[in-house]
Structures are given as structure tokens and as C-alpha cells.
Amino acid sequence: MRIIPAIDIIEGKCVRLTKGDYNTKKIYNEDPLEVAKSFEGVGIEFLHLVDLDGAKSKHIVNHKVLEKIACKTNLKIDFGGGLKSDEDLKIAFESGANQITGGSIAVKDPSIFTAWLTKFGSEKIILGADCKDEKIAVNGWQDESELDILPFIQNYQEEGIQYVICTDISKDGMLQGPSFDLYQKIIQQTPEIKLIASGGISNIDEFPKLAEIGCEGVILGKAIYENRISLKQIERYVVSWK
């Protein structure tokens, strides 16, 4: 199971929100590159980089931060937040993203998202399936749709999607544990999907359980920034899996 720390960006700074609420913004570091290098320094190979300004603006904003981290580390970066057009994706990939995550666009304009799968390849495109009460949420989690999460994922699986990041918004930033039952249900019904768990991670003992369920990766943020999980613990975990 891949360990994928998250860096969320507002105004070029490393922040975290609770349940996607911009009013809960807490700045953890003025320099995202410094944070990224600290992850790389303990053997982490992957990074989930979220452009929260982009999510609000509905177009890419913090691509310079992406470019800086991509140029000055060897981290494999998946980048999301506000990607709505081919031009946004062109900027993201040219700035150094290995993969991009599309969430709201997959709900609101499936034809564009499906075209991305064809144009860029399914290994480059991650489906962002963020939900609350198993209903898909959009626009940086500010709006809830009527789409149920399982049919949503299954529909895109038919279109060739391989990677899915699923965040249970009710868990995000709460440090109360992830949605094991939800992830188990998704994996049981879509076993070919590479499911990446996100939201609620509170301690390292949750990693083996997520791996046992069959999660391909896990994204963690606040647990690191609030010192619930130390980089030393992650280093030991990463080494044990190699």
C-alpha cells in the first residue's frame, strides 16, 4: 500500500481544512517545498498536492508550487483542485504532475473527463470520488450532488478508470479514523479499482487494516501536521514494505 502525504495549498502556503470548510483554514508551513522535502527525506515517494485556490476558482492557480516541488524533489505528484479544461491539464502536466485528480468535472461534465481518459491515458487520470453519506460532493466539497458513490465509480470503471481517491468528507480532518466500511464496500463491488483511501487517518495502526481491506494507497494530512503520526514512524513503515 502506497503512503501518500497531502499538501493542500492556499495562497502558496501549506494549509489544512476540516471537512473541506475554508473557514477552518490552518497554516502549517509557509513553504510547501520544505514540507515536500521532509517527506522525501524519510523515503516517501508520492505526494498528493491539492490546489484549494484552484478548487474555489474553478481553474488551476497554484501551478508554480507544483512546478517548484516537481523540479526540486523526485516525488511522484498527483495534482488536483479546479482542473476543468484541457488547458488546465496541459499546465499541470507541463508543471511536473505525474497524475491529475478530477472530481467535480467528472460529475458536472462527464464528457470532458472521459475525453481526458482517452487523451492522456487512464494511468494519468485519477477519479476523485469525494462523498458525504455516500453521496458525491463537488466544488471543493461545498456542494452535495444526488449521485451515489458506487454507481458513480462503476460508471467510470466502464470508461476505463483505474485509480480512485475516495474521501469521506465527514471524516476529513477529524482525526477519528477512516471509513473502513465504505472502502471495503467499494473494493468488494469494484475489485479491479486501485482505491486510495483519504480522510480521517489518525494513527499508523490504521495502515495495516486499510492494506488488508485492499486499498492501493492511503492519503494522510492532518495526522502528520498535528504529530499524530511522526515521519519516523512512516519511515519505518515504508522501509518494512520495501
C-alpha positions as CSV (number, residue, x, y, z in Angstrom):
1,M,0.0,0.0,0.0
2,R,1.4,3.4,-1.0
3,I,1.8,6.1,1.6
4,I,0.8,9.4,0.1
5,P,1.1,12.5,2.2
6,A,-1.0,15.5,1.2
7,I,-0.1,19.1,0.8
8,D,-3.1,21.5,0.5
9,I,-2.2,24.9,-0.9
10,I,-3.9,28.3,-0.3
11,E,-2.0,31.4,-1.4
12,G,1.1,29.3,-1.9
13,K,1.1,28.1,1.7
14,C,0.7,24.6,3.2
15,V,-2.7,24.5,5.0
16,R,-5.3,22.1,6.2
17,L,-9.1,22.4,6.4
18,T,-11.6,20.5,8.4
19,K,-14.4,18.8,6.4
20,G,-13.4,21.0,3.5
21,D,-14.5,24.2,5.2
22,Y,-12.3,27.1,4.1
23,N,-13.2,29.0,7.3
24,T,-11.3,26.3,9.3
25,K,-8.0,27.0,7.4
26,K,-4.9,26.5,9.4
27,I,-1.5,27.3,8.0
28,Y,1.2,24.7,8.8
29,N,4.1,26.0,6.8
30,E,4.8,29.0,4.5
31,D,6.9,26.8,2.3
32,P,5.3,23.7,0.7
33,L,8.7,22.7,-0.8
34,E,10.2,22.4,2.7
35,V,7.3,20.1,3.7
36,A,7.7,18.0,0.5
37,K,11.4,17.6,1.1
38,S,10.8,16.4,4.6
39,F,8.5,13.7,3.2
40,E,11.1,12.7,0.6
41,G,13.8,12.6,3.3
42,V,12.1,9.7,5.1
43,G,11.7,7.6,1.9
44,I,8.2,8.7,0.8
45,E,7.9,8.6,-3.0
46,F,4.5,10.0,-3.6
47,L,2.7,13.3,-2.9
48,H,-1.0,14.4,-3.2
49,L,-0.9,18.1,-4.0
50,V,-4.2,20.0,-3.8
51,D,-4.8,23.5,-5.2
52,L,-7.5,24.7,-2.9
53,D,-7.5,28.2,-4.6
54,G,-8.0,26.3,-7.8
55,A,-10.9,24.4,-6.4
56,K,-12.6,27.6,-5.5
57,S,-11.7,29.5,-8.7
58,K,-12.5,26.5,-10.9
59,H,-9.2,26.7,-12.8
60,I,-5.6,25.9,-12.0
61,V,-4.0,28.5,-9.7
62,N,-1.0,27.2,-7.8
63,H,0.9,25.5,-10.7
64,K,4.1,27.4,-9.7
65,V,4.1,25.5,-6.4
66,L,3.7,22.2,-8.3
67,E,6.5,23.1,-10.6
68,K,8.8,24.0,-7.7
69,I,8.2,20.8,-5.9
70,A,8.5,18.7,-9.1
71,C,11.8,20.4,-10.0
72,K,13.4,20.1,-6.6
73,T,12.3,16.7,-5.5
74,N,11.8,13.3,-7.1
75,L,8.3,12.8,-5.6
76,K,5.7,11.4,-7.9
77,I,2.9,14.0,-7.7
78,D,-0.8,13.7,-8.2
79,F,-2.3,17.1,-8.5
80,G,-5.9,18.2,-8.1
81,G,-8.1,21.2,-7.4
82,G,-10.1,23.2,-10.0
83,L,-9.0,21.3,-13.1
84,K,-11.7,22.0,-15.6
85,S,-10.2,22.2,-19.1
86,D,-7.6,20.6,-21.4
87,E,-5.6,23.8,-20.8
88,D,-5.6,23.2,-17.0
89,L,-4.3,19.7,-17.6
90,K,-1.7,20.8,-20.0
91,I,-0.4,23.3,-17.4
92,A,-0.5,20.6,-14.7
93,F,1.5,18.0,-16.7
94,E,4.0,20.6,-18.0
95,S,4.5,21.8,-14.4
96,G,5.5,18.3,-13.4
97,A,2.4,16.4,-12.3
98,N,2.6,12.6,-12.8
99,Q,-1.2,12.3,-12.4
100,I,-4.1,14.6,-12.0
101,T,-7.3,14.1,-10.0
102,G,-10.6,15.2,-11.3
103,G,-13.7,15.3,-9.1
104,S,-16.3,18.0,-9.8
105,I,-15.6,17.8,-13.5
106,A,-16.4,14.1,-13.5
107,V,-19.8,14.9,-12.0
108,K,-20.7,18.0,-14.0
109,D,-19.1,17.3,-17.4
110,P,-18.5,13.6,-17.8
111,S,-17.8,14.0,-21.5
112,I,-14.7,16.2,-20.8
113,F,-13.5,13.8,-18.1
114,T,-14.0,10.7,-20.3
115,A,-12.1,12.5,-23.1
116,W,-9.2,13.0,-20.7
117,L,-9.0,9.3,-20.1
118,T,-8.7,8.8,-23.9
119,K,-6.3,11.7,-24.5
120,F,-3.9,11.2,-21.6
121,G,-4.4,7.6,-20.6
122,S,-6.1,6.0,-17.6
123,E,-2.8,5.7,-15.7
124,K,-2.6,9.5,-15.7
125,I,-6.1,10.3,-14.6
126,I,-7.5,9.7,-11.1
127,L,-11.2,9.9,-10.3
128,G,-11.9,12.0,-7.2
129,A,-14.9,10.4,-5.5
130,D,-15.5,12.6,-2.5
131,C,-18.6,11.8,-0.6
132,K,-20.8,12.6,2.4
133,D,-23.4,9.9,3.4
134,E,-22.3,8.1,0.3
135,K,-23.4,11.0,-1.9
136,I,-20.8,12.5,-4.2
137,A,-19.8,16.1,-3.3
138,V,-18.4,18.7,-5.7
139,N,-16.8,22.2,-5.8
140,G,-14.3,21.7,-3.1
141,W,-16.9,19.9,-1.1
142,Q,-19.1,23.0,-0.9
143,D,-22.0,21.3,-2.7
144,E,-23.5,17.8,-2.5
145,S,-24.9,16.0,-5.5
146,E,-27.6,13.3,-5.8
147,L,-25.1,10.8,-7.2
148,D,-24.5,7.6,-5.1
149,I,-20.8,6.8,-4.8
150,L,-20.9,3.2,-6.0
151,P,-22.7,3.6,-9.3
152,F,-20.5,6.8,-9.9
153,I,-17.3,4.7,-9.6
154,Q,-18.8,1.8,-11.5
155,N,-19.8,4.0,-14.4
156,Y,-16.2,5.4,-14.8
157,Q,-14.8,1.9,-14.3
158,E,-16.6,1.0,-17.5
159,E,-14.9,4.0,-19.2
160,G,-11.5,2.7,-18.2
161,I,-10.7,4.4,-14.9
162,Q,-8.1,2.6,-12.8
163,Y,-7.4,4.9,-9.9
164,V,-10.0,6.3,-7.5
165,I,-9.3,8.6,-4.4
166,C,-12.3,8.3,-2.1
167,T,-12.6,10.8,0.7
168,D,-15.4,10.6,3.3
169,I,-15.9,14.3,4.0
170,S,-17.4,13.7,7.4
171,K,-14.1,12.1,8.4
172,D,-11.7,14.6,6.8
173,G,-9.5,16.4,9.3
174,M,-11.4,14.9,12.2
175,L,-8.6,12.5,13.2
176,Q,-11.2,9.9,14.2
177,G,-10.2,7.1,11.8
178,P,-11.1,6.4,8.2
179,S,-14.2,4.9,6.7
180,F,-13.2,1.3,6.7
181,D,-16.7,0.0,5.9
182,L,-17.1,2.3,3.0
183,Y,-13.8,1.3,1.5
184,Q,-14.5,-2.4,2.0
185,K,-17.8,-2.0,0.2
186,I,-16.3,-0.2,-2.7
187,I,-13.4,-2.7,-3.1
188,Q,-15.9,-5.7,-2.8
189,Q,-18.0,-4.3,-5.6
190,T,-15.2,-2.9,-7.8
191,P,-12.3,-5.2,-7.1
192,E,-10.2,-4.1,-10.1
193,I,-10.2,-0.4,-9.0
194,K,-7.0,0.9,-7.3
195,L,-8.6,2.5,-4.4
196,I,-6.8,5.2,-2.5
197,A,-8.3,5.9,1.0
198,S,-8.4,9.5,2.2
199,G,-9.8,11.3,5.2
200,G,-9.8,10.7,9.0
201,I,-6.4,8.9,9.3
202,S,-5.5,9.3,12.9
203,N,-2.7,6.8,13.7
204,I,-0.3,4.4,12.0
205,D,-2.2,1.3,13.3
206,E,-4.9,2.1,10.7
207,F,-2.4,1.4,7.8
208,P,-2.4,-2.4,8.1
209,K,-6.2,-2.5,8.3
210,L,-6.5,-0.4,5.1
211,A,-3.9,-2.6,3.4
212,E,-5.8,-5.7,4.5
213,I,-9.1,-4.4,3.1
214,G,-7.3,-3.9,-0.3
215,C,-6.6,-0.2,-0.5
216,E,-3.9,0.5,-3.1
217,G,-2.8,3.7,-1.3
218,V,-3.6,6.0,1.7
219,I,-3.5,9.8,1.8
220,L,-2.8,11.4,5.1
221,G,-2.6,15.0,6.0
222,K,-3.6,16.4,9.4
223,A,-2.3,13.3,11.2
224,I,1.2,14.3,10.1
225,Y,0.8,18.0,10.7
226,E,-0.7,17.5,14.2
227,N,2.0,15.0,15.1
228,R,-0.4,12.0,15.5
229,I,1.9,10.1,13.0
230,S,5.6,11.0,13.0
231,L,7.8,11.0,9.9
232,K,10.0,8.5,11.8
233,Q,7.0,6.1,12.1
234,I,6.3,6.5,8.4
235,E,9.9,5.9,7.5
236,R,9.9,2.6,9.5
237,Y,6.6,1.6,7.8
238,V,7.9,2.4,4.3
239,V,11.1,0.5,4.9
240,S,9.2,-2.5,6.2
241,W,7.2,-2.7,3.0
242,K,10.2,-2.4,0.6
